[in-house]
């Protein structure tokens, strides 16, 4: 007892005046030994399931030996929404509304990928108007920009570089303004439809887009100027959270993380869709999949997205007035809903036409199409696109009805999270946050 009391500032003279107790029996000796053993063991710590550094509702279980991570595990399932099952009870068109809400940071990709699968089932892939494909490509590339802004900005914010996040979200705001101008909504725009797009871009939209794209590029340049040659960033990101080429392949990694390791896999080049083969752009790669190169690949991809966007704008100017929806009225949305120049509301002229007494047949067709939808021949189809986070796939099964029999989504964030353990184990606990940030998972897509 003397040593224990001495640590509390009690003198020997004071100890002599205290009563002494002898504890016998029980398992006190075993308890004492266990306390000593536990003091030498590693600590298991939870990050999440609600934690600002987990990019959503996710739980990280890390076993620590001091400041070092000896074992790491990413646990998902806390944001399960049942979207895939809900799709079985909605029409094929209504499925767009659900698909767009999976990875809510990159929603346009899900809309396009889902519609491509439906169009395969319908056998109308080659009937999609070229102008509709141009609009699809342009929206996807703006969505790629917006997603990468979130990935880069949030990853640096978690390390204390708040300025990077403010610049990134300011630039993302410009992308959202463009979505609002075209579709009337900033996120989850529900603009892509089987057979084309909901409506054409409004008058003056291409000039509006060009004006705002200048600001987007300026923000990319500003962000890259801060971190591109910054020695602090290099020291913090280089050779951190590394995955070897063999690990990338074995763990089914995809997207910027895979291309950072030197694999030029991009479906826009290898399995083109929406006429991507007609655009000029490069697939950026690096020589090592570490935190630094993953970030640099995203920067490189943003510059390539700008190249594609300017080509889209030129094509939109050249094809003004062309259709944006398939001609088959049994599939096409019955009328175009025109959005005002402010991105709000429905065009009064359209309402007058569609609700007019002299146009009852079109009104009935409109009602039937919206309420019941179209029927899709029995069969199954699988469509893949190059999502901002990697390869995204949609498996659609039809029983011949007006709604899906089954829908299953293959989300890139789910695959990429499988690399987290290998990226984090052996490094510092602070580097585990970096590993997660450069993976850039969104749990809405993982759990669905």
C-alpha positions as CSV (number, residue, x, y, z in Angstrom):
1,X,0.0,0.0,0.0
2,X,2.9,2.3,0.6
3,X,3.8,2.7,-3.1
4,X,0.2,3.4,-4.0
5,X,-0.3,6.1,-1.4
6,X,3.0,7.6,-2.1
7,X,1.9,8.3,-5.6
8,X,-1.0,10.3,-4.2
9,X,1.3,12.5,-2.0
10,X,0.7,10.7,1.3
11,X,3.7,10.6,3.6
12,X,4.9,7.4,5.4
13,X,3.9,9.0,8.8
14,X,0.3,9.4,7.6
15,X,0.3,5.8,6.3
16,X,1.3,4.4,9.7
17,X,-1.9,5.9,11.3
18,X,-4.2,4.3,8.7
19,X,-6.0,1.0,9.3
20,X,-4.7,-2.0,7.2
21,X,-7.0,-4.5,5.5
22,X,-6.1,-8.0,4.2
23,X,-8.2,-9.2,1.3
24,X,-8.4,-13.0,0.9
25,X,-10.4,-15.4,-1.1
26,X,-12.2,-14.8,-4.4
27,X,-10.2,-14.2,-7.6
28,X,-8.3,-11.1,-6.6
29,X,-5.0,-12.4,-7.8
30,X,-6.5,-13.3,-11.2
31,X,-8.1,-9.9,-11.5
32,X,-4.8,-8.2,-10.7
33,X,-3.0,-10.3,-13.3
34,X,-5.7,-9.4,-15.9
35,X,-5.3,-5.7,-15.2
36,X,-1.6,-6.0,-15.9
37,X,-2.2,-7.9,-19.1
38,X,-4.8,-5.5,-20.4
39,X,-2.4,-2.6,-19.8
40,X,-0.1,-4.2,-22.3
41,X,-2.7,-5.2,-24.9
42,X,-3.8,-3.1,-27.8
43,X,-6.8,-0.7,-27.7
44,X,-9.8,-1.2,-29.9
45,X,-11.5,2.0,-30.9
46,X,-14.7,2.9,-32.8
47,X,-14.9,5.7,-35.3
48,X,-18.6,6.1,-36.1
49,X,-21.2,5.1,-37.0
50,X,-21.8,8.8,-37.0
51,X,-18.5,10.6,-37.2
52,X,-17.4,13.6,-39.3
53,X,-14.5,11.7,-40.8
54,X,-16.4,8.7,-42.1
55,X,-18.0,10.3,-45.2
56,X,-21.4,9.3,-44.1
57,X,-23.0,6.8,-41.8
58,X,-20.2,4.2,-41.5
59,X,-18.4,2.6,-38.6
60,X,-14.6,2.0,-38.5
61,X,-13.2,-0.4,-36.0
62,X,-9.5,0.1,-35.5
63,X,-7.1,-1.8,-33.2
64,X,-4.4,0.5,-32.0
65,X,-0.9,-0.2,-30.7
66,X,-0.1,3.2,-29.4
67,X,-0.6,5.6,-32.4
68,X,-0.3,2.8,-35.0
69,X,-3.2,0.9,-36.6
70,X,-2.6,-2.9,-36.3
71,X,-6.0,-3.9,-37.6
72,X,-8.8,-1.9,-39.3
73,X,-12.3,-2.9,-40.5
74,X,-14.9,-0.8,-42.3
75,X,-18.5,-1.8,-41.4
76,X,-21.4,-0.7,-43.5
77,X,-25.1,-1.1,-43.5
78,X,-26.1,1.8,-41.2
79,X,-27.7,3.7,-44.1
80,X,-29.7,1.0,-45.8
81,X,-32.6,2.6,-47.7
82,X,-34.1,-0.4,-49.6
83,X,-33.9,1.5,-52.8
84,X,-33.4,-1.6,-55.0
85,X,-36.5,-3.3,-53.4
86,X,-38.6,-0.2,-53.7
87,X,-37.9,0.0,-57.4
88,X,-39.9,-3.2,-57.8
89,X,-43.0,-1.3,-56.8
90,X,-42.5,1.7,-59.1
91,X,-42.8,2.2,-62.9
92,X,-39.6,2.1,-65.0
93,X,-39.7,5.9,-65.3
94,X,-40.2,6.4,-61.5
95,X,-37.1,4.3,-61.0
96,X,-35.0,7.3,-62.1
97,X,-36.2,9.2,-59.0
98,X,-34.9,6.4,-56.8
99,X,-31.7,5.7,-58.7
100,X,-30.6,9.3,-58.4
101,X,-30.7,9.2,-54.6
102,X,-28.1,6.4,-54.2
103,X,-24.8,8.2,-54.4
104,X,-26.3,11.6,-53.8
105,X,-23.0,13.4,-54.5
106,X,-22.9,12.0,-58.0
107,X,-26.5,11.5,-58.8
108,X,-26.6,12.0,-62.6
109,X,-24.4,9.0,-63.2
110,X,-27.0,6.7,-61.6
111,X,-29.7,8.2,-63.7
112,X,-27.8,7.6,-66.9
113,X,-26.7,4.1,-65.9
114,X,-30.2,3.0,-64.9
115,X,-31.7,4.4,-68.1
116,X,-29.1,2.7,-70.3
117,X,-30.1,-0.7,-68.7
118,X,-33.8,0.0,-69.4
119,X,-33.0,1.1,-73.0
120,X,-31.1,-2.2,-73.5
121,X,-34.2,-4.1,-72.3
122,X,-36.3,-2.1,-74.7
123,X,-33.8,-2.5,-77.6
124,X,-33.7,1.2,-78.3
125,X,-30.0,2.0,-77.6
126,X,-29.4,3.1,-81.2
127,X,-32.5,5.2,-81.3
128,X,-31.5,7.7,-78.7
129,X,-31.2,11.2,-80.3
130,X,-27.7,12.5,-80.6
131,X,-28.6,15.7,-78.9
132,X,-29.9,13.8,-75.9
133,X,-26.6,12.0,-75.6
134,X,-24.7,15.3,-75.8
135,X,-26.8,16.6,-72.9
136,X,-26.3,13.4,-71.0
137,X,-22.5,13.6,-71.4
138,X,-22.3,17.2,-70.5
139,X,-24.4,16.6,-67.3
140,X,-22.2,13.6,-66.3
141,X,-19.0,15.6,-66.7
142,X,-20.3,18.5,-64.6
143,X,-21.4,15.8,-62.0
144,X,-17.8,14.4,-62.2
145,X,-16.5,17.9,-61.4
146,X,-18.9,18.3,-58.5
147,X,-18.1,14.9,-57.0
148,X,-14.3,15.5,-57.3
149,X,-14.7,18.9,-55.7
150,X,-16.3,17.2,-52.7
151,X,-13.7,14.5,-52.6
152,X,-10.7,16.8,-52.6
153,X,-12.2,19.6,-50.5
154,X,-13.4,17.3,-47.7
155,X,-10.2,15.3,-47.6
156,X,-8.1,18.4,-47.0
157,X,-10.6,19.8,-44.6
158,X,-10.2,16.7,-42.4
159,X,-6.5,17.5,-42.2
160,X,-7.2,21.1,-41.2
161,X,-7.0,22.8,-44.6
162,X,-10.3,24.5,-44.4
163,X,-9.5,26.9,-47.3
164,X,-9.4,24.0,-49.7
165,X,-12.9,23.0,-48.7
166,X,-14.3,26.5,-49.1
167,X,-12.9,26.8,-52.6
168,X,-14.1,23.4,-53.6
169,X,-17.6,23.9,-52.4
170,X,-17.7,27.4,-54.0
171,X,-16.8,25.7,-57.3
172,X,-19.3,22.9,-56.8
173,X,-21.9,25.6,-56.3
174,X,-21.3,26.7,-59.9
175,X,-22.0,23.2,-61.1
176,X,-25.2,23.1,-59.1
177,X,-26.3,26.4,-60.6
178,X,-25.8,24.8,-64.1
179,X,-28.0,21.8,-63.1
180,X,-30.6,24.2,-61.8
181,X,-30.6,26.2,-65.1
182,X,-31.1,23.0,-67.2
183,X,-33.3,20.8,-65.0
184,X,-34.8,23.2,-62.4
185,X,-33.1,21.3,-59.5
186,X,-29.7,21.5,-58.0
187,X,-29.3,17.9,-56.9
188,X,-31.1,14.6,-57.7
189,X,-32.3,16.3,-60.9
190,X,-34.3,13.4,-62.3
191,X,-33.6,14.7,-65.7
192,X,-32.5,11.6,-67.6
193,X,-35.3,9.5,-68.9
194,X,-35.5,6.2,-70.8
195,X,-35.3,7.3,-74.4
196,X,-33.5,10.6,-73.9
197,X,-33.8,13.5,-71.5
198,X,-36.8,15.2,-70.0
199,X,-36.5,18.4,-72.1
200,X,-34.1,20.4,-74.2
201,X,-31.8,23.0,-72.7
202,X,-33.4,26.5,-72.7
203,X,-32.5,29.4,-74.9
204,X,-29.2,31.1,-73.9
205,X,-28.2,28.1,-71.7
206,X,-24.9,27.4,-73.5
207,X,-23.8,31.0,-73.1
208,X,-24.8,30.8,-69.4
209,X,-22.8,27.6,-69.0
210,X,-19.7,29.0,-70.7
211,X,-19.7,31.9,-68.3
212,X,-19.9,29.8,-65.2
213,X,-17.4,27.2,-66.5
214,X,-14.7,29.9,-66.5
215,X,-15.2,30.3,-62.8
216,X,-15.1,26.5,-62.3
217,X,-11.7,26.3,-64.1
218,X,-10.4,29.2,-62.1
219,X,-11.2,27.4,-58.9
220,X,-9.5,24.2,-60.1
221,X,-6.4,26.2,-60.9
222,X,-6.5,27.9,-57.5
223,X,-6.9,24.6,-55.6
224,X,-4.1,22.9,-57.6
225,X,-1.9,25.9,-57.0
226,X,-2.3,25.5,-53.3
227,X,-1.5,21.8,-53.0
228,X,0.1,20.7,-56.3
229,X,3.7,21.6,-55.3
230,X,3.2,22.1,-51.6
231,X,5.9,20.3,-49.6
232,X,3.6,20.0,-46.6
233,X,1.0,18.2,-48.7
234,X,3.6,16.0,-50.2
235,X,5.0,15.0,-46.8
236,X,1.5,14.3,-45.6
237,X,0.1,12.4,-48.6
238,X,3.0,10.8,-50.5
239,X,3.6,7.1,-49.7
240,X,0.6,7.2,-47.4
241,X,-2.3,4.7,-47.8
242,X,-0.5,2.8,-50.5
243,X,-2.1,-0.1,-52.5
244,X,0.2,-2.1,-54.8
245,X,-0.9,-3.0,-58.3
246,X,-1.6,-6.6,-57.2
247,X,-3.6,-5.4,-54.3
248,X,-5.6,-3.1,-56.5
249,X,-6.6,-5.9,-58.8
250,X,-7.2,-8.5,-56.0
251,X,-9.5,-6.1,-54.1
252,X,-11.5,-5.0,-57.1
253,X,-10.5,-1.4,-56.8
254,X,-11.8,1.0,-59.4
255,X,-11.9,4.6,-60.4
256,X,-9.2,7.2,-59.6
257,X,-7.5,4.9,-57.1
258,X,-7.0,2.3,-59.7
259,X,-5.8,4.8,-62.3
260,X,-3.4,6.3,-59.8
261,X,-1.7,2.9,-59.7
262,X,-1.1,3.0,-63.5
263,X,-4.1,1.1,-64.9
264,X,-5.8,3.2,-67.6
265,X,-9.2,1.5,-67.1
266,X,-11.9,4.0,-68.1
267,X,-15.2,2.7,-69.6
268,X,-15.6,5.9,-71.6
269,X,-12.6,4.7,-73.6
270,X,-12.7,0.9,-73.3
271,X,-16.5,0.4,-73.5
272,X,-17.9,3.7,-74.7
273,X,-21.5,4.7,-74.3
274,X,-23.5,7.9,-75.0
275,X,-21.2,8.5,-78.0
276,X,-18.1,9.0,-75.7
277,X,-16.0,7.5,-78.5
278,X,-16.5,10.7,-80.5
279,X,-15.0,13.0,-77.9
280,X,-11.3,13.9,-77.5
281,X,-10.0,13.4,-74.0
282,X,-7.2,11.5,-72.2
283,X,-7.3,9.0,-69.3
284,X,-5.0,10.3,-66.6
285,X,-2.8,7.8,-64.8
286,X,0.0,7.9,-62.2
287,X,2.7,5.4,-61.1
288,X,1.6,4.7,-57.5
289,X,-1.8,4.4,-55.8
290,X,-1.1,6.5,-52.7
291,X,-3.0,9.4,-51.2
292,X,-1.1,12.0,-53.2
293,X,-1.6,10.4,-56.6
294,X,-5.2,9.6,-56.0
295,X,-5.8,13.3,-55.4
296,X,-3.7,14.3,-58.4
297,X,-5.6,11.9,-60.7
298,X,-8.8,13.7,-59.6
299,X,-7.3,17.0,-60.5
300,X,-6.2,15.7,-63.9
301,X,-9.7,14.2,-64.5
302,X,-11.3,17.6,-63.8
303,X,-9.3,19.2,-66.5
304,X,-10.3,16.4,-68.9
305,X,-13.9,16.9,-68.0
306,X,-13.6,20.6,-69.0
307,X,-12.3,19.5,-72.4
308,X,-15.3,17.3,-72.9
309,X,-17.8,19.9,-71.7
310,X,-16.6,22.5,-74.2
311,X,-17.0,19.9,-77.0
312,X,-20.5,19.3,-75.8
313,X,-21.3,23.0,-75.8
314,X,-20.1,23.3,-79.4
315,X,-22.3,20.3,-80.4
316,X,-25.3,21.8,-78.6
317,X,-25.0,25.0,-80.6
318,X,-24.7,23.0,-83.8
319,X,-27.7,20.8,-83.1
320,X,-30.1,23.4,-81.7
321,X,-33.7,22.4,-82.4
322,X,-33.0,18.7,-82.8
323,X,-35.1,16.2,-80.7
324,X,-34.0,15.1,-77.3
325,X,-36.4,12.2,-76.8
326,X,-37.0,9.0,-78.8
327,X,-39.8,9.2,-81.4
328,X,-41.7,6.2,-80.2
329,X,-44.7,7.7,-78.3
330,X,-45.3,4.4,-76.5
331,X,-42.0,5.1,-74.6
332,X,-41.3,8.8,-74.9
333,X,-42.6,11.2,-72.3
334,X,-45.8,12.5,-73.8
335,X,-44.9,16.2,-73.7
336,X,-41.9,18.4,-73.0
337,X,-42.2,20.2,-69.7
338,X,-40.5,23.6,-70.2
339,X,-38.6,25.2,-67.4
340,X,-38.5,28.9,-67.2
341,X,-35.3,30.9,-67.6
342,X,-35.0,31.2,-63.8
343,X,-34.9,27.4,-63.5
344,X,-38.3,27.4,-61.8
345,X,-41.9,26.4,-62.7
346,X,-43.6,25.0,-65.8
347,X,-44.1,26.9,-69.0
348,X,-47.6,28.4,-69.0
349,X,-47.9,27.8,-72.8
350,X,-47.3,24.1,-72.2
351,X,-49.9,23.9,-69.5
352,X,-52.4,25.6,-71.8
353,X,-51.7,23.2,-74.6
354,X,-51.7,20.0,-72.7
355,X,-54.8,20.9,-70.7
356,X,-56.7,22.5,-73.5
357,X,-60.1,21.1,-74.5
358,X,-59.0,20.6,-78.1
359,X,-56.2,18.2,-77.1
360,X,-58.1,15.6,-75.0
361,X,-56.3,12.6,-76.6
362,X,-52.9,13.9,-75.7
363,X,-54.1,14.6,-72.2
364,X,-55.4,11.0,-71.8
365,X,-52.1,9.6,-73.2
366,X,-50.2,11.9,-70.8
367,X,-52.3,10.6,-67.9
368,X,-51.9,7.0,-68.8
369,X,-48.1,7.3,-69.4
370,X,-47.5,9.1,-66.1
371,X,-49.7,6.9,-64.0
372,X,-49.0,3.4,-65.6
373,X,-45.8,3.9,-67.5
374,X,-44.7,1.7,-70.4
375,X,-44.2,-2.0,-70.5
376,X,-40.7,-3.6,-71.0
377,X,-40.2,-6.9,-72.7
378,X,-39.3,-9.8,-70.4
379,X,-35.5,-10.3,-70.1
380,X,-32.5,-8.9,-68.3
381,X,-29.8,-6.4,-69.1
382,X,-26.6,-5.1,-67.5
383,X,-25.3,-1.6,-68.2
384,X,-22.0,-0.1,-67.0
385,X,-20.8,3.5,-66.9
386,X,-17.6,5.3,-65.7
387,X,-18.9,6.9,-62.5
388,X,-16.9,9.6,-60.7
389,X,-15.8,6.9,-58.2
390,X,-15.2,4.1,-60.7
391,X,-17.2,1.5,-62.6
392,X,-20.9,1.6,-61.8
393,X,-23.3,-1.1,-63.0
394,X,-27.0,-1.7,-63.1
395,X,-28.6,-5.2,-63.6
396,X,-32.2,-4.8,-64.6
397,X,-34.6,-7.8,-64.9
398,X,-38.1,-7.5,-66.5
399,X,-41.0,-9.9,-66.3
400,X,-42.8,-8.0,-69.1
401,X,-44.6,-5.6,-66.9
402,X,-44.6,-1.8,-66.4
403,X,-42.2,-2.1,-63.4
404,X,-38.9,-3.9,-62.8
405,X,-38.9,-7.5,-61.5
406,X,-35.5,-7.0,-60.0
407,X,-32.9,-4.2,-59.9
408,X,-29.4,-4.6,-58.5
409,X,-26.7,-1.9,-58.5
410,X,-23.0,-2.5,-58.4
411,X,-21.6,0.6,-56.7
412,X,-17.9,1.6,-56.9
413,X,-17.7,2.9,-53.4
414,X,-18.5,-0.6,-52.1
415,X,-15.6,-2.1,-54.0
416,X,-13.2,0.7,-53.0
417,X,-14.0,0.3,-49.3
418,X,-12.5,-3.2,-49.4
419,X,-9.1,-1.6,-49.8
420,X,-9.4,0.4,-46.6
421,X,-8.0,-2.2,-44.3
422,X,-4.8,-2.7,-46.3
423,X,-4.4,1.0,-46.8
424,X,-4.7,1.8,-43.0
425,X,-3.0,-1.1,-41.3
426,X,0.5,-0.4,-40.3
427,X,0.1,3.3,-40.5
428,X,-0.8,6.0,-38.0
429,X,-4.3,6.5,-36.8
430,X,-4.2,10.0,-38.4
431,X,-3.4,8.3,-41.7
432,X,-6.5,6.1,-41.5
433,X,-8.6,9.2,-41.9
434,X,-6.5,10.1,-45.0
435,X,-7.1,6.6,-46.4
436,X,-10.8,6.9,-46.0
437,X,-10.8,10.5,-47.5
438,X,-8.9,9.5,-50.7
439,X,-11.2,6.5,-51.2
440,X,-14.1,9.0,-51.2
441,X,-17.0,6.6,-50.4
442,X,-20.6,7.8,-50.3
443,X,-22.7,5.5,-48.1
444,X,-25.9,6.2,-50.0
445,X,-24.4,4.2,-52.9
446,X,-22.8,1.5,-50.7
447,X,-25.9,0.6,-48.6
448,X,-28.7,1.5,-51.1
